[in-house]
Amino acid sequence: MTTYAVTGASGHLGRLVVESLLARGVAAADIVAIARTTSKAQDLADRGVELRFGDYDDAASLDAALAGVDRLVLVSASEVGRRVAQHEAVIGAAERAGVSRIVYTSLLGAATTSNPLAPEHVATERALADSPIPATVLRNSWYLENYTGQIGTYTATGTVLGATGGATIAAAARADYAEAAAVAALQDAEGQTYELGGTRFTLEDLAAAVASTTGAEVTASDVTVDQLAATFQEVGMDAGTAGFWASIDGSIAKGELDTASTALEDLIGRPATSLADAVAAAV
């Protein structure tokens, strides 16, 4: 019997990884859902999944959470600026627990991209490489939900605002990436790094899809990174945070969230979620 654990199981991606393991035939009793706020994942426990408390900042809780675990899906933490120490704490606990495999959710092109989210992923990948535990690295591109979650703003303003220079983005739904993580955990392959991306589109394509689905007049507006940062400040972000998030669009403009890789679809055995389907589902 193999025991699979998933961190961040009360979050969007972690929960979907648990769901994907169940859908692929793993018995609920063989899955450990690790969450900082266990009450948010109680429904998983009600279905027979073992629910354990685990806090990235609490080493003792991680030791208890990973006891008896064979394979671990380490869903990257959400607190930018704190993730390296948090991930290293999980890896250390996994080593002490005798975990035999780790699957980690990283960022597309982490080693070469200018995306400001990359350095923490690179450091985590380095920690995994230094660990005796074999690891599979899933370098995920953008979530479609990063855009479909803003449809209300797009239709209210009539604009999809960005600083991507018309570049293409290869994005997929969280459920696609979650399924890939589940498949990777079930595989016996070790030491592989997958560059994962889905449907390829521009912000112009996104605006057209939103307009077609909602009936609203929506167009794309491309500005400079500095102008985008200024807009973020106008809606309440501090200058540092605004510059950080605007610079991600700058990396997109360089093609750094685009990939022609079919690794995602190869892993999950089906086409990734299309832009049109994602917009329709969100609406």
C-alpha positions as a Python dict, from the first residue, in 0.01 Angstrom:
ca = {
    (1, 'M'): (0, 0, 0),
    (2, 'T'): (135, 343, -98),
    (3, 'T'): (37, 646, 105),
    (4, 'Y'): (13, 976, -82),
    (5, 'A'): (20, 1314, 92),
    (6, 'V'): (-71, 1654, -50),
    (7, 'T'): (21, 1981, 117),
    (8, 'G'): (-201, 2287, 97),
    (9, 'A'): (-506, 2062, 76),
    (10, 'S'): (-741, 2338, 189),
    (11, 'G'): (-625, 2559, -98),
    (12, 'H'): (-745, 2564, -457),
    (13, 'L'): (-468, 2355, -615),
    (14, 'G'): (-401, 2117, -328),
    (15, 'R'): (-766, 2023, -296),
    (16, 'L'): (-783, 1952, -668),
    (17, 'V'): (-475, 1727, -644),
    (18, 'V'): (-654, 1521, -378),
    (19, 'E'): (-962, 1507, -600),
    (20, 'S'): (-750, 1391, -892),
    (21, 'L'): (-588, 1115, -690),
    (22, 'L'): (-933, 993, -591),
    (23, 'A'): (-1055, 1013, -951),
    (24, 'R'): (-759, 804, -1064),
    (25, 'G'): (-847, 525, -827),
    (26, 'V'): (-642, 591, -516),
    (27, 'A'): (-835, 480, -210),
    (28, 'A'): (-935, 766, 19),
    (29, 'A'): (-769, 585, 312),
    (30, 'D'): (-437, 599, 125),
    (31, 'I'): (-443, 979, 91),
    (32, 'V'): (-325, 1226, 355),
    (33, 'A'): (-457, 1578, 306),
    (34, 'I'): (-231, 1825, 489),
    (35, 'A'): (-377, 2165, 568),
    (36, 'R'): (-302, 2459, 793),
    (37, 'T'): (-674, 2524, 835),
    (38, 'T'): (-815, 2174, 858),
    (39, 'S'): (-1173, 2296, 894),
    (40, 'K'): (-1161, 2409, 532),
    (41, 'A'): (-1092, 2052, 418),
    (42, 'Q'): (-1332, 1868, 649),
    (43, 'D'): (-1537, 1751, 352),
    (44, 'L'): (-1235, 1549, 235),
    (45, 'A'): (-1219, 1380, 575),
    (46, 'D'): (-1590, 1306, 548),
    (47, 'R'): (-1507, 1111, 231),
    (48, 'G'): (-1247, 899, 406),
    (49, 'V'): (-931, 1099, 331),
    (50, 'E'): (-700, 1131, 632),
    (51, 'L'): (-686, 1497, 727),
    (52, 'R'): (-378, 1618, 915),
    (53, 'F'): (-272, 1957, 1041),
    (54, 'G'): (49, 2085, 886),
    (55, 'D'): (191, 2437, 891),
    (56, 'Y'): (488, 2526, 671),
    (57, 'D'): (618, 2740, 958),
    (58, 'D'): (583, 2468, 1224),
    (59, 'A'): (844, 2192, 1185),
    (60, 'A'): (688, 1972, 1453),
    (61, 'S'): (352, 1978, 1276),
    (62, 'L'): (522, 1879, 950),
    (63, 'D'): (693, 1582, 1116),
    (64, 'A'): (357, 1459, 1242),
    (65, 'A'): (181, 1532, 913),
    (66, 'L'): (429, 1331, 707),
    (67, 'A'): (461, 1030, 934),
    (68, 'G'): (411, 711, 731),
    (69, 'V'): (388, 895, 398),
    (70, 'D'): (544, 735, 90),
    (71, 'R'): (490, 996, -181),
    (72, 'L'): (441, 1368, -129),
    (73, 'V'): (295, 1637, -353),
    (74, 'L'): (449, 1960, -228),
    (75, 'V'): (220, 2237, -345),
    (76, 'S'): (419, 2559, -339),
    (77, 'A'): (329, 2792, -54),
    (78, 'S'): (135, 3111, -121),
    (79, 'E'): (334, 3361, 86),
    (80, 'V'): (577, 3522, -158),
    (81, 'G'): (904, 3604, 16),
    (82, 'R'): (873, 3326, 273),
    (83, 'R'): (848, 3022, 51),
    (84, 'V'): (1208, 2905, 43),
    (85, 'A'): (1228, 2850, 420),
    (86, 'Q'): (880, 2699, 420),
    (87, 'H'): (958, 2455, 140),
    (88, 'E'): (1291, 2360, 295),
    (89, 'A'): (1105, 2283, 618),
    (90, 'V'): (875, 2045, 431),
    (91, 'I'): (1166, 1878, 252),
    (92, 'G'): (1348, 1833, 582),
    (93, 'A'): (1041, 1679, 742),
    (94, 'A'): (999, 1451, 440),
    (95, 'E'): (1358, 1330, 481),
    (96, 'R'): (1303, 1257, 850),
    (97, 'A'): (979, 1074, 770),
    (98, 'G'): (1139, 852, 506),
    (99, 'V'): (928, 984, 217),
    (100, 'S'): (1036, 809, -104),
    (101, 'R'): (923, 1064, -369),
    (102, 'I'): (839, 1433, -387),
    (103, 'V'): (644, 1607, -662),
    (104, 'Y'): (685, 1987, -652),
    (105, 'T'): (482, 2256, -828),
    (106, 'S'): (728, 2511, -966),
    (107, 'L'): (710, 2782, -1235),
    (108, 'L'): (745, 2757, -1612),
    (109, 'G'): (1104, 2815, -1720),
    (110, 'A'): (1204, 2883, -1359),
    (111, 'A'): (1577, 2860, -1425),
    (112, 'T'): (1582, 3123, -1701),
    (113, 'T'): (1279, 3347, -1666),
    (114, 'S'): (1285, 3708, -1543),
    (115, 'N'): (949, 3646, -1371),
    (116, 'P'): (996, 3778, -1014),
    (117, 'L'): (818, 3472, -877),
    (118, 'A'): (1096, 3246, -1007),
    (119, 'P'): (1383, 3287, -755),
    (120, 'E'): (1198, 3111, -474),
    (121, 'H'): (1112, 2824, -706),
    (122, 'V'): (1473, 2799, -823),
    (123, 'A'): (1591, 2784, -463),
    (124, 'T'): (1337, 2513, -387),
    (125, 'E'): (1439, 2312, -692),
    (126, 'R'): (1799, 2340, -569),
    (127, 'A'): (1697, 2215, -225),
    (128, 'L'): (1521, 1921, -386),
    (129, 'A'): (1827, 1842, -596),
    (130, 'D'): (2039, 1842, -279),
    (131, 'S'): (1794, 1614, -97),
    (132, 'P'): (1835, 1236, -109),
    (133, 'I'): (1466, 1206, -194),
    (134, 'P'): (1402, 1166, -570),
    (135, 'A'): (1186, 1452, -697),
    (136, 'T'): (970, 1535, -995),
    (137, 'V'): (941, 1906, -1074),
    (138, 'L'): (631, 2038, -1246),
    (139, 'R'): (699, 2385, -1383),
    (140, 'N'): (349, 2525, -1419),
    (141, 'S'): (265, 2819, -1640),
    (142, 'W'): (-14, 3065, -1554),
    (143, 'Y'): (-357, 2961, -1430),
    (144, 'L'): (-649, 3046, -1657),
    (145, 'E'): (-823, 3146, -1334),
    (146, 'N'): (-580, 3437, -1299),
    (147, 'Y'): (-778, 3590, -1584),
    (148, 'T'): (-1125, 3438, -1560),
    (149, 'G'): (-1144, 3554, -1200),
    (150, 'Q'): (-1136, 3912, -1332),
    (151, 'I'): (-1418, 3882, -1584),
    (152, 'G'): (-1640, 4109, -1373),
    (153, 'T'): (-1377, 4381, -1392),
    (154, 'Y'): (-1329, 4330, -1765),
    (155, 'T'): (-1698, 4369, -1838),
    (156, 'A'): (-1741, 4663, -1598),
    (157, 'T'): (-1449, 4857, -1747),
    (158, 'G'): (-1473, 4725, -2101),
    (159, 'T'): (-1099, 4660, -2089),
    (160, 'V'): (-851, 4378, -2038),
    (161, 'L'): (-555, 4580, -1919),
    (162, 'G'): (-202, 4444, -1945),
    (163, 'A'): (159, 4512, -2035),
    (164, 'T'): (226, 4195, -2229),
    (165, 'G'): (309, 4354, -2564),
    (166, 'G'): (70, 4120, -2744),
    (167, 'A'): (273, 3815, -2640),
    (168, 'T'): (122, 3469, -2616),
    (169, 'I'): (49, 3303, -2281),
    (170, 'A'): (21, 2925, -2243),
    (171, 'A'): (-219, 2889, -1952),
    (172, 'A'): (-420, 2599, -1815),
    (173, 'A'): (-686, 2548, -1553),
    (174, 'R'): (-590, 2463, -1196),
    (175, 'A'): (-765, 2130, -1245),
    (176, 'D'): (-531, 2051, -1535),
    (177, 'Y'): (-219, 2119, -1329),
    (178, 'A'): (-366, 1932, -1032),
    (179, 'E'): (-431, 1626, -1246),
    (180, 'A'): (-74, 1642, -1377),
    (181, 'A'): (54, 1648, -1019),
    (182, 'A'): (-157, 1345, -931),
    (183, 'V'): (-29, 1156, -1237),
    (184, 'A'): (329, 1247, -1154),
    (185, 'A'): (281, 1117, -798),
    (186, 'L'): (144, 790, -932),
    (187, 'Q'): (427, 745, -1183),
    (188, 'D'): (750, 568, -1097),
    (189, 'A'): (962, 811, -1301),
    (190, 'E'): (1219, 997, -1094),
    (191, 'G'): (1423, 1311, -1137),
    (192, 'Q'): (1224, 1456, -1424),
    (193, 'T'): (1135, 1821, -1482),
    (194, 'Y'): (827, 1899, -1689),
    (195, 'E'): (753, 2237, -1849),
    (196, 'L'): (375, 2260, -1838),
    (197, 'G'): (152, 2496, -2031),
    (198, 'G'): (-191, 2476, -2186),
    (199, 'T'): (-400, 2673, -2431),
    (200, 'R'): (-207, 2955, -2598),
    (201, 'F'): (-367, 3298, -2629),
    (202, 'T'): (-302, 3671, -2617),
    (203, 'L'): (-488, 3928, -2409),
    (204, 'E'): (-663, 4024, -2731),
    (205, 'D'): (-790, 3666, -2758),
    (206, 'L'): (-900, 3682, -2394),
    (207, 'A'): (-1093, 4004, -2450),
    (208, 'A'): (-1263, 3855, -2756),
    (209, 'A'): (-1362, 3542, -2561),
    (210, 'V'): (-1505, 3747, -2275),
    (211, 'A'): (-1696, 3969, -2518),
    (212, 'S'): (-1834, 3673, -2709),
    (213, 'T'): (-1946, 3491, -2396),
    (214, 'T'): (-2091, 3783, -2200),
    (215, 'G'): (-2217, 4004, -2481),
    (216, 'A'): (-2030, 4299, -2329),
    (217, 'E'): (-1798, 4523, -2526),
    (218, 'V'): (-1451, 4428, -2408),
    (219, 'T'): (-1119, 4507, -2574),
    (220, 'A'): (-756, 4463, -2476),
    (221, 'S'): (-548, 4765, -2380),
    (222, 'D'): (-170, 4727, -2376),
    (223, 'V'): (35, 4970, -2169),
    (224, 'T'): (392, 4982, -2041),
    (225, 'V'): (499, 4800, -1728),
    (226, 'D'): (540, 5134, -1550),
    (227, 'Q'): (192, 5242, -1652),
    (228, 'L'): (48, 4914, -1531),
    (229, 'A'): (226, 4955, -1197),
    (230, 'A'): (85, 5305, -1167),
    (231, 'T'): (-264, 5170, -1228),
    (232, 'F'): (-215, 4909, -957),
    (233, 'Q'): (-113, 5186, -717),
    (234, 'E'): (-426, 5379, -806),
    (235, 'V'): (-637, 5087, -683),
    (236, 'G'): (-453, 5061, -353),
    (237, 'M'): (-129, 4864, -398),
    (238, 'D'): (190, 5001, -247),
    (239, 'A'): (464, 5089, -494),
    (240, 'G'): (675, 4779, -430),
    (241, 'T'): (387, 4536, -466),
    (242, 'A'): (256, 4715, -774),
    (243, 'G'): (596, 4703, -940),
    (244, 'F'): (637, 4335, -853),
    (245, 'W'): (310, 4226, -1012),
    (246, 'A'): (343, 4457, -1313),
    (247, 'S'): (686, 4311, -1385),
    (248, 'I'): (523, 3972, -1436),
    (249, 'D'): (353, 4117, -1743),
    (250, 'G'): (698, 4231, -1850),
    (251, 'S'): (817, 3872, -1837),
    (252, 'I'): (510, 3764, -2033),
    (253, 'A'): (603, 4020, -2299),
    (254, 'K'): (935, 3836, -2332),
    (255, 'G'): (751, 3511, -2402),
    (256, 'E'): (836, 3363, -2065),
    (257, 'L'): (489, 3229, -1983),
    (258, 'D'): (451, 3067, -2323),
    (259, 'T'): (557, 2719, -2424),
    (260, 'A'): (492, 2482, -2710),
    (261, 'S'): (552, 2188, -2476),
    (262, 'T'): (282, 1920, -2483),
    (263, 'A'): (398, 1773, -2151),
    (264, 'L'): (80, 1875, -1969),
    (265, 'E'): (-153, 1703, -2215),
    (266, 'D'): (83, 1406, -2234),
    (267, 'L'): (65, 1363, -1857),
    (268, 'I'): (-309, 1401, -1817),
    (269, 'G'): (-400, 1216, -2136),
    (270, 'R'): (-644, 1475, -2266),
    (271, 'P'): (-648, 1827, -2409),
    (272, 'A'): (-591, 2105, -2159),
    (273, 'T'): (-889, 2328, -2080),
    (274, 'S'): (-949, 2575, -2362),
    (275, 'L'): (-976, 2950, -2311),
    (276, 'A'): (-1335, 2948, -2438),
    (277, 'D'): (-1437, 2672, -2197),
    (278, 'A'): (-1267, 2844, -1905),
    (279, 'V'): (-1440, 3175, -1976),
    (280, 'A'): (-1777, 3004, -2022),
    (281, 'A'): (-1737, 2811, -1695),
    (282, 'A'): (-1645, 3128, -1506),
    (283, 'V'): (-1938, 3323, -1648),
}
